[in-house]
Amino acid sequence: MKKWLTNIFILICFLFSVALSGQKKEAKKINIRQADKGFYSKSEGKNRLIGDVIFEHEGALMYCDSAWLFSSENRIRAFQNVRINQGDTLFLTGDYLEYSGDTKLAIVTGKEVVLRDPEMTLLTDRLELNRETNLAYYYTGGKVSNNENTLTSTKGYYNSNSKLFSFKDSVVLVNPRYTMYSDTLDYHSESRISYFRGPSTIISDSSKIYCENGRYNTIENIAQFNKNAFIYDGPKYLTGDSLYYEKKEEYGEAFGNVLIHDTIEKYLIRGNYGEYFGLADSAYVTKEPLYTIVDDGGDSLHVHGDTLYSYKVTDTLGIESRQLHIFYDVRFYRSDMQGKCDSLSYSSADSTFRMYRLPVIWNDSTQITGDTIYMLNRNNEPDTLKVLSNAFMISQSDSIRYNQIKGRKMFGKFLKKELRRVYVNGNAQTVYYPKEEDGTYIGMNRTLSSNIIIYLKNSELKKITDIKKSEGKMHPLDQIPEEEKILEGFNLRFSERPKSKKDLF
């Protein structure tokens, strides 16, 4: 009998609701589906519903323990165990609900407000759900989670149609493989792709990524970053105007203002386009590339060419070394030495630079050329010089006189970054202007020998020692035949010498 009276009351409330909203569209009425008890206040135009209350509105069911239905305003206030079911795709729970049938706006609050769909779960303490646009908003902090990811932020909204989240302020995304921090982040729950709209950082066990605009596929671990983007991958640092990065393969592609820095091996690679292969520990850079070997003392070596390729190799004993190849119109600069050639290679295994095709090296006032030149470094300083064929050294004595040494091969030794001793092997020829102690010239000495040793100081020839018997003649300064002043193959190239790092370009 009691249940029958309750149902009669619900029917009366429903008919009264229809009468008050007769001018409204039927689709916008909030319908009472069930309640254990009901009270109606005609003067206040509201219904009090208690016990197992169910409302229905345009495809959504709303549950609660008790509620007020304001029929004239087409809205409800619901209390305790609030639930909203929208088909089989969206479920919302909380402690308190305010809902307008005209705007289809639901405001749910409580200690734990939960929004669920097949892809994710959202927890907050206040949520606004617009059923007209299928957008859910929170402004007081929220946490979103799925099978792999947990995301927290101060503000956010969720579009259940597009499965797109947008988060703002103190955004943190935690994944078993990485943690992501961002100012503004959009996240697609189906594709698992994150879009960065502000300063963002991704940290994993071995890498750190930063950018201020970009996207990251959290399933494939593939990222595309723009605006102040950089990647720390162990001791490697990679940056550029825009970056593409595959975490699994440790592959990176950079465009514009590219920089690769190895903090252990102490080298820098710059350019305007580059590729980095982390598993192979190799890099390819073009468009004005520059390779720099960092000197802690501030005197770094800079090498430039059209194309640069750097990679790591392992020998039969398991010892790793770095190989560098730079192709076409190569120039290098450091304060104490400069050089130029068509192509160059370097191996960290023996710390040797190998220069090919018309190579030339300048050290102070000395120029050295040959078919192929090797330069061995020790502690990032020049140590040994090898000119393997057609060796030719020119040392400028004054504005019109040049000391010259020529031979098949030439081997030089440096001391404190200065070329101090040179051994010439095979058909050694010299043109030499010896001086008195007061600096006046004695004359010009021209010799031919099998092998000689030359001693230099401050780039001046101080002494020539013949290893084997030599032929030579000393000419007084005023009696030097013009054809004797230079050796065959004499070619001044000081005008090609880079005078600064900028001159490399």
ABEGO torsion letter per residue (X at the ends): XAAAAAAAAAAAAAAAAAAAAAABBAAABBBBABBABBBBBAAAGBBBBBEGBBBBBGGBBBBBABBBBBAAAGBBBBBEGBBBBBEAABBBBBABBBBBAAAGBBBBBEABBBBBBAABBBBBABBBBBAAAGBBBBAAEBBBBBAABBBBBABBBBBAAAGBBBBBEGBBBBBAABBBBBABBBBBAAAGBBBBABBBBBBBAABBBBBABEBBBAAAGBBBBBEGBBBBBEABBBBEABBBBBAAAGBBBBBEGBBBBBAAAGBBBBEABBBBBAAAGBBBBBGGBBBBBBBAAGBBBBBBBABBBBBBBBBAAGBBBBBBBBBEGBBBBBAABBBBBABBBBBAAAGBBBBBEGBBBBBEABBBBEABBBBBBBGGBBABBBBABGBBBBBBABAABBBBBBBABBBBBBBGGBBABBBBBEGBBBBBBBBBAAGBBAEBBBBBBABBBBBBBGGBBABBBBABBBBBBBBBAAABBAAAABBBGBBBAAAABBABAAAAX
